[in-house]
Amino acid sequence: MEILLSRNKLKDFVFQCLCLTSPEARVVVFGIGMFVLFALDLTKTGLPDLCLWERLLGYCPPDGTTRALNALLRGNLLLAVEYNKNILLTTPIIVGILLKDLIKIYKRITACQKIKSERGC
């Protein structure tokens, strides 16, 4: 029965990660994404440009956002802004969401610890 419950919890968490429905899932997904962006050097990968918007319309507003985040995570703000100026708007939003989620997680953990200490477990 315990194995079944843990499998269901894992399935629920994977679903939450896919839908970004819980603070824990958002922190995990953003953390993994930022780690991958930091670990890869996108200037040397030589990946093809597969932007559907640019192919259809000739212009893509989010063009360069991934490269901009990569440059920003590597500490190069000027290069990040050169890739895409939207990075100046999206970065504070992403950081704000992550901070809000981390505060929720911290409050949840401290509330659980308080309940456990009151019960004397």
C-alpha positions, 0 to 999 in steps of 0.5 A: 500500500505504501508503494502505491501511495508513493507512486501516486505522489510521484505521478502527482508531482510530475503532473504538477511539474508539467503544469507548473501548478505548485510552488515546489514544481515551479522551483524545480522546473525553473531550477532545472531550466536555469541549470541547463541554460547555465551549463550549455554555451549556446554561442558554440552549439550551432543549433539551427534557427527553427522559429516558426514566427520568423519563418511565417511573419519575418519577425519574432518578438521573443527571438533571442530570449534563450540566448539572452537568458544564457548570457545573463546567467553567465553574467554578461548583461550587455550581451543579454540585452543585445540578444533581446531587450525583453530580458529586462522585463522577463528577468524580474518577473521570473525572479519575483515568481521564484521568490514568492514560491520560495517564501510559500515553501518556507512558510509551509515547512516552518508551519509543519515543523511547528505542528510537529513540535507541538505534538511532541513527535 
